[in-house]
């Protein structure tokens, strides 16, 4: 990073350039950063063009809501904005959070190779908030100016495992009077909330339910939202789901989104609310098709979930069967559903071997020969044999041949 910043300082020439925002925050915290925010006392567009001309890279077109120019080069993202000479403090006062409202002259940082308290321009106490582990909004007015900042409060609390200052929490209800920001920007913030090390503490806040209710147009009171979140936490971390989700929990954000939707359903939010949340999270055609498939599977598989129904569900839904179970769980009695999931684990553990036809517990060639000798339909019979295996009735070649002789006359 220092090499890139040195080259940028040389490009700046006599212009004053400040390292600002998240880059300063991460340097103070000792975190690696590849996102560099620069404020130049001059023309940001012209400065960004000089960076491109000298160092290469590419520019990313930002929307009208973004008052900066973005350059991507060498694995780094460099955002360049303009600040009037002598106005850096006023610029910092317009930012979202105190921990993101600090600056240091680039030349001073490069001369010393580190950031000390006396070097930082910090009009709002961001240094102290970093040291105390507190997320504090600069002002309610700044949050309202760009409503995605309401989500950013919780994202940084989760990402940094910080607490949220009570005054900042009291500002969250201001969101209800704001226009809803573009969903792609909100989705990025939700990703940060879900992936952060401090996720549990951040999402347990009553105020986040206000934010979700406003943005997704879902009626969620605080207690209901808390139930959604804590059930989500339980499902993604308990051993109940690990056989389905590969160890400690979901391996992708897509799965996290879907489990969150299912948690919403289980807490009484209803199908309509869940589909609205799916739309707000930009699941796209793939996510919507997935939910439709779950609904279709639920209609087609016996609601009794006896052994035969579980086997049928595995064959019908394949890799999506775990989420089908969850979906059915949340639309019915949760306690009964959890017992059903536990019962189904043994079937799911057999799925890859039996449904895929690999590592079968019988000699497939011998079984196929037996079916052919008896004039049976091999394809239809093998499907029945797999069902029997998933029910625990067939676990060896001898049992498979006995099954053939009983079924194929």
C-alpha positions as CSV (number, residue, x, y, z in Angstrom):
1,X,0.0,0.0,0.0
2,X,2.8,2.4,0.9
3,X,4.4,2.0,-2.5
4,X,1.1,2.9,-4.3
5,X,0.6,5.9,-2.0
6,X,4.1,7.1,-2.7
7,X,3.4,7.0,-6.4
8,X,0.2,8.9,-5.9
9,X,1.9,11.6,-3.9
10,X,4.4,12.1,-6.7
11,X,1.5,12.4,-9.1
12,X,-0.1,15.0,-6.8
13,X,2.9,17.4,-7.1
14,X,2.1,20.6,-5.3
15,X,-1.5,19.6,-4.6
16,X,-2.4,18.7,-1.0
17,X,-3.8,15.2,-0.7
18,X,-5.4,13.7,2.4
19,X,-5.8,10.1,3.3
20,X,-9.3,10.0,4.8
21,X,-12.2,7.9,6.0
22,X,-12.0,4.1,6.2
23,X,-8.3,3.9,5.2
24,X,-7.3,6.0,8.3
25,X,-9.6,4.0,10.5
26,X,-8.1,0.7,9.3
27,X,-4.5,1.9,9.7
28,X,-5.2,3.0,13.3
29,X,-6.7,-0.4,14.0
30,X,-3.8,-2.2,12.4
31,X,-6.1,-3.8,9.8
32,X,-5.0,-4.5,6.2
33,X,-6.9,-2.3,3.7
34,X,-7.1,-2.3,0.0
35,X,-9.7,0.5,-0.1
36,X,-8.1,3.9,-0.2
37,X,-10.1,7.2,0.2
38,X,-8.3,10.3,-0.9
39,X,-9.4,14.0,-0.7
40,X,-7.5,16.4,-2.9
41,X,-7.4,20.1,-2.6
42,X,-8.0,20.5,-6.3
43,X,-9.9,18.8,-9.2
44,X,-10.7,15.2,-8.3
45,X,-11.6,14.3,-11.9
46,X,-8.3,15.6,-13.2
47,X,-6.3,14.0,-10.4
48,X,-7.9,10.6,-11.0
49,X,-7.1,10.9,-14.7
50,X,-3.5,11.6,-13.9
51,X,-3.4,8.5,-11.7
52,X,-4.9,6.4,-14.6
53,X,-2.5,7.9,-17.2
54,X,0.6,7.3,-15.0
55,X,-0.2,4.0,-13.2
56,X,-2.8,2.4,-15.5
57,X,-5.8,0.6,-14.0
58,X,-9.4,1.4,-14.8
59,X,-12.1,3.8,-13.7
60,X,-15.4,2.6,-12.4
61,X,-18.5,4.7,-13.2
62,X,-20.3,5.7,-10.0
63,X,-23.8,7.0,-9.8
64,X,-24.9,10.5,-9.3
65,X,-25.2,9.8,-5.5
66,X,-21.4,9.3,-5.3
67,X,-19.4,12.6,-5.2
68,X,-16.0,10.9,-6.0
69,X,-14.1,9.2,-8.8
70,X,-13.1,5.5,-8.4
71,X,-10.0,4.1,-9.8
72,X,-9.1,0.4,-9.5
73,X,-5.5,-0.7,-9.9
74,X,-3.2,-3.3,-8.6
75,X,-5.8,-4.9,-6.4
76,X,-6.6,-1.6,-4.7
77,X,-9.6,0.6,-5.0
78,X,-8.9,4.3,-4.8
79,X,-11.7,6.8,-4.3
80,X,-10.8,10.4,-5.1
81,X,-12.9,13.4,-4.0
82,X,-12.4,17.1,-4.0
83,X,-12.1,19.3,-0.9
84,X,-11.8,23.1,-1.0
85,X,-8.4,24.4,0.4
86,X,-8.6,24.7,4.2
87,X,-12.0,22.9,4.3
88,X,-10.9,19.4,5.3
89,X,-12.5,19.7,8.7
90,X,-15.8,20.7,7.2
91,X,-15.6,17.8,4.8
92,X,-15.1,15.4,7.7
93,X,-18.1,16.8,9.5
94,X,-20.3,15.7,6.5
95,X,-19.4,12.0,6.8
96,X,-21.4,9.2,8.3
97,X,-19.6,7.9,11.5
98,X,-17.0,9.5,13.7
99,X,-14.6,6.5,13.1
100,X,-14.8,7.3,9.4
101,X,-14.4,11.0,9.8
102,X,-10.6,11.3,10.3
103,X,-7.9,12.4,7.9
104,X,-4.1,12.7,7.7
105,X,-2.0,14.6,5.1
106,X,-0.7,11.9,2.8
107,X,2.8,13.4,2.9
108,X,2.9,13.2,6.7
109,X,1.8,9.6,6.8
110,X,4.4,8.6,4.2
111,X,7.2,10.5,6.0
112,X,6.5,8.8,9.3
113,X,5.2,5.4,8.1
114,X,2.6,5.3,10.8
115,X,-0.3,7.2,12.3
116,X,-0.1,8.9,15.7
117,X,-2.8,10.8,17.6
118,X,-1.2,14.2,16.9
119,X,-1.0,13.6,13.2
120,X,-4.7,12.9,12.7
121,X,-7.2,15.6,11.9
122,X,-10.1,14.4,14.1
123,X,-12.7,17.1,14.8
124,X,-15.4,14.6,16.0
125,X,-13.5,12.3,18.4
126,X,-13.2,9.3,16.1
127,X,-9.8,8.3,17.6
128,X,-11.4,7.9,21.0
129,X,-14.4,6.1,19.6
130,X,-12.0,3.6,17.9
131,X,-10.1,3.0,21.1
132,X,-13.4,2.6,23.1
133,X,-15.0,0.3,20.5
134,X,-18.0,2.6,19.8
135,X,-19.9,3.3,16.7
136,X,-21.2,6.9,16.8
137,X,-23.0,8.8,14.0
138,X,-21.7,12.2,13.2
139,X,-25.3,13.5,13.2
140,X,-28.9,12.6,12.4
141,X,-28.8,15.0,9.5
142,X,-25.9,13.2,7.9
143,X,-27.7,9.8,8.2
144,X,-30.8,11.2,6.5
145,X,-28.8,12.8,3.7
146,X,-27.8,9.3,2.6
147,X,-30.2,6.7,4.2
148,X,-28.0,3.7,3.4
149,X,-25.9,5.1,6.3
150,X,-28.5,3.8,8.7
151,X,-27.5,0.3,7.7
152,X,-23.9,1.2,7.8
153,X,-24.2,1.9,11.6
154,X,-25.0,-1.8,12.1
155,X,-22.6,-3.0,9.4
156,X,-19.6,-1.4,11.1
157,X,-20.8,-2.5,14.6
158,X,-20.9,-6.1,13.2
159,X,-17.7,-5.8,11.2
160,X,-15.6,-4.3,14.0
161,X,-17.4,-6.0,16.9
162,X,-18.2,-2.5,18.4
163,X,-21.1,-1.3,20.4
164,X,-23.4,1.4,19.1
165,X,-23.7,4.6,21.1
166,X,-27.1,5.2,22.6
167,X,-27.5,8.6,20.9
168,X,-26.9,6.9,17.6
169,X,-29.5,4.2,18.3
170,X,-32.0,6.9,19.1
171,X,-31.5,8.4,15.6
172,X,-32.4,5.1,13.7
173,X,-36.2,5.9,13.7
174,X,-35.4,8.9,11.5
175,X,-35.2,6.4,8.6
176,X,-38.9,6.1,8.3
177,X,-39.2,9.6,6.7
178,X,-36.5,8.9,4.2
179,X,-36.6,7.7,0.6
180,X,-35.5,4.1,0.3
181,X,-32.0,3.8,-1.2
182,X,-31.1,1.5,-4.1
183,X,-31.3,-2.1,-3.1
184,X,-27.9,-3.0,-4.4
185,X,-26.3,-0.6,-2.0
186,X,-28.5,-1.9,0.9
187,X,-27.7,-5.5,0.0
188,X,-23.9,-4.7,0.3
189,X,-24.5,-3.4,3.8
190,X,-26.6,-6.4,4.8
191,X,-23.8,-8.6,3.6
192,X,-21.5,-6.8,5.9
193,X,-23.9,-7.2,8.8
194,X,-24.3,-10.9,8.3
195,X,-20.6,-11.6,7.8
196,X,-19.2,-9.6,10.7
197,X,-17.6,-11.1,13.7
198,X,-20.0,-9.0,15.9
199,X,-23.1,-10.2,14.0
200,X,-25.1,-11.4,17.0
201,X,-24.8,-8.2,19.0
202,X,-25.5,-6.0,16.1
203,X,-28.6,-7.8,14.9
204,X,-30.1,-8.2,18.3
205,X,-30.7,-4.5,18.5
206,X,-34.4,-3.5,18.6
207,X,-33.5,-0.6,16.3
208,X,-32.5,-2.9,13.5
209,X,-36.1,-4.2,13.4
210,X,-37.2,-0.6,12.7
211,X,-34.7,-0.4,9.8
212,X,-35.8,-3.7,8.3
213,X,-39.5,-2.9,8.7
214,X,-39.0,0.4,6.9
215,X,-36.8,-0.8,4.0
216,X,-38.4,-4.1,3.3
217,X,-41.9,-2.8,4.0
218,X,-42.4,-5.7,6.4
219,X,-44.4,-5.3,9.6
220,X,-42.0,-6.6,12.3
221,X,-42.2,-5.5,15.9
222,X,-39.1,-5.7,18.0
223,X,-39.9,-9.0,19.7
224,X,-40.8,-10.7,16.4
225,X,-37.6,-9.5,14.8
226,X,-35.5,-10.7,17.7
227,X,-37.2,-14.1,17.3
228,X,-36.3,-14.1,13.6
229,X,-32.7,-13.3,14.3
230,X,-32.1,-15.7,17.2
231,X,-33.8,-18.6,15.3
232,X,-31.6,-17.7,12.4
233,X,-28.5,-17.8,14.7
234,X,-29.6,-21.2,16.1
235,X,-30.2,-22.7,12.7
236,X,-26.9,-21.6,11.2
237,X,-24.8,-22.6,14.2
238,X,-26.4,-25.6,15.9
239,X,-25.6,-29.1,15.0
240,X,-29.1,-29.4,13.7
241,X,-28.1,-27.9,10.4
242,X,-24.5,-28.9,10.1
243,X,-25.2,-32.2,8.3
244,X,-27.1,-30.2,5.7
245,X,-24.9,-27.1,5.4
246,X,-21.5,-28.6,5.5
247,X,-20.0,-28.3,9.0
248,X,-20.2,-25.0,10.9
249,X,-22.9,-23.4,8.9
250,X,-23.9,-22.0,5.5
251,X,-21.0,-21.7,3.1
252,X,-22.3,-18.9,1.0
253,X,-24.2,-15.7,1.4
254,X,-27.0,-17.1,-0.7
255,X,-27.6,-19.7,1.8
256,X,-27.6,-17.2,4.7
257,X,-30.2,-15.1,2.9
258,X,-32.4,-18.1,2.4
259,X,-32.2,-19.2,6.0
260,X,-33.0,-15.7,7.1
261,X,-36.1,-15.8,4.9
262,X,-37.1,-19.1,6.4
263,X,-36.5,-17.7,9.9
264,X,-38.9,-14.8,9.0
265,X,-41.5,-17.3,7.9
266,X,-41.1,-19.4,11.1
267,X,-41.7,-16.4,13.3
268,X,-45.0,-15.5,11.7
269,X,-43.9,-13.0,9.1
270,X,-45.8,-14.9,6.5
271,X,-45.2,-15.9,2.9
272,X,-45.9,-12.4,1.5
273,X,-43.4,-10.8,3.9
274,X,-40.7,-13.4,3.0
275,X,-41.1,-12.8,-0.7
276,X,-40.9,-9.1,-0.2
277,X,-37.7,-9.6,1.8
278,X,-36.4,-11.9,-1.0
279,X,-37.0,-9.1,-3.5
280,X,-35.3,-6.5,-1.3
281,X,-32.2,-8.8,-1.0
282,X,-32.1,-9.0,-4.8
283,X,-32.1,-12.8,-4.8
284,X,-33.0,-12.6,-8.5
285,X,-34.5,-15.4,-10.6
286,X,-32.4,-18.0,-9.0
287,X,-33.6,-17.2,-5.5
288,X,-37.2,-16.9,-6.5
289,X,-37.0,-20.2,-8.5
290,X,-35.6,-21.8,-5.4
291,X,-38.4,-20.7,-3.2
292,X,-40.9,-21.8,-5.8
293,X,-39.2,-25.2,-6.0
294,X,-39.6,-25.5,-2.2
295,X,-43.2,-24.7,-2.4
296,X,-43.8,-27.2,-5.2
297,X,-41.9,-29.9,-3.2
298,X,-44.0,-29.3,-0.1
299,X,-47.1,-29.8,-2.1
300,X,-45.9,-33.0,-3.8
301,X,-44.4,-34.7,-0.7
302,X,-46.6,-36.2,1.9
303,X,-46.9,-33.8,4.9
304,X,-46.8,-36.8,7.2
305,X,-43.0,-37.2,6.7
306,X,-42.9,-40.9,7.3
307,X,-39.9,-42.9,6.1
308,X,-41.3,-43.3,2.6
309,X,-42.1,-39.6,2.3
310,X,-38.6,-38.6,3.4
311,X,-37.1,-41.0,0.8
312,X,-39.4,-39.5,-1.8
313,X,-38.4,-36.0,-0.9
314,X,-34.7,-36.8,-1.2
315,X,-35.2,-38.2,-4.7
316,X,-37.4,-35.4,-5.8
317,X,-35.5,-32.4,-4.5
318,X,-31.9,-33.7,-4.4
319,X,-29.4,-31.1,-3.0
320,X,-32.3,-28.7,-2.2
321,X,-33.8,-31.2,0.2
322,X,-32.3,-29.7,3.4
323,X,-33.9,-26.3,2.6
324,X,-37.1,-28.0,1.7
325,X,-37.1,-29.5,5.2
326,X,-36.5,-26.1,6.7
327,X,-39.2,-24.6,4.7
328,X,-41.7,-27.2,5.8
329,X,-40.5,-26.8,9.3
330,X,-41.2,-23.1,9.4
331,X,-44.7,-23.4,7.8
332,X,-45.7,-26.0,10.3
333,X,-45.1,-26.6,14.0
334,X,-41.5,-25.7,14.7
335,X,-40.9,-28.3,17.4
336,X,-42.4,-31.1,15.3
337,X,-40.3,-29.8,12.4
338,X,-37.1,-29.9,14.3
339,X,-37.8,-33.5,15.3
340,X,-38.5,-34.2,11.6
341,X,-35.1,-32.7,10.6
342,X,-33.2,-34.8,13.1
343,X,-35.0,-37.9,11.8
344,X,-34.1,-37.0,8.3
345,X,-30.4,-36.5,8.9
346,X,-29.7,-40.2,8.5
347,X,-31.4,-40.2,5.1
348,X,-29.5,-37.1,4.0
349,X,-26.2,-38.7,4.9
350,X,-27.0,-41.5,2.5
351,X,-28.1,-39.3,-0.3
352,X,-24.9,-38.7,-2.1
353,X,-24.1,-42.4,-2.3
354,X,-27.6,-43.7,-3.1
355,X,-29.2,-40.9,-5.1
356,X,-26.1,-40.2,-7.1
357,X,-25.5,-43.9,-7.7
358,X,-22.0,-43.8,-6.4
359,X,-20.6,-46.1,-3.7
360,X,-23.8,-48.0,-3.5
361,X,-24.1,-50.6,-0.7
362,X,-24.7,-53.3,-3.3
363,X,-23.1,-54.8,-6.4
364,X,-25.0,-52.9,-9.1
365,X,-24.0,-55.3,-11.9
366,X,-25.4,-58.3,-10.0
367,X,-28.6,-56.5,-9.1
368,X,-29.2,-55.3,-12.7
369,X,-28.6,-58.8,-14.1
370,X,-31.1,-60.1,-11.6
371,X,-33.7,-57.6,-12.8
372,X,-33.1,-58.3,-16.4
373,X,-33.3,-62.1,-15.9
374,X,-36.8,-61.5,-14.4
375,X,-37.8,-59.2,-17.3
376,X,-38.1,-56.1,-15.1
377,X,-37.7,-52.4,-16.0
378,X,-34.2,-51.7,-14.8
379,X,-34.6,-47.9,-14.5
380,X,-37.9,-48.1,-12.7
381,X,-36.7,-50.8,-10.4
382,X,-33.4,-49.0,-9.5
383,X,-35.5,-46.0,-8.4
384,X,-37.6,-48.2,-6.1
385,X,-34.4,-49.8,-4.8
386,X,-33.0,-46.4,-3.9
387,X,-36.2,-45.6,-2.1
388,X,-35.9,-48.8,-0.1
389,X,-32.3,-48.1,0.7
390,X,-33.2,-44.6,2.0
391,X,-35.8,-46.2,4.2
392,X,-33.1,-48.5,5.6
393,X,-34.6,-51.7,4.1
394,X,-31.6,-52.5,1.8
395,X,-28.0,-52.2,2.9
396,X,-26.2,-55.0,1.0
397,X,-26.1,-56.9,-2.3
398,X,-28.0,-59.9,-0.7
399,X,-30.7,-57.7,0.6
400,X,-31.0,-55.9,-2.8
401,X,-31.3,-59.2,-4.7
402,X,-33.9,-60.4,-2.2
403,X,-35.8,-57.1,-2.8
404,X,-35.6,-57.8,-6.6
405,X,-37.1,-61.3,-6.2
406,X,-39.9,-60.0,-4.0
407,X,-40.8,-57.1,-6.3
408,X,-40.1,-58.4,-9.8
409,X,-42.1,-61.5,-10.4
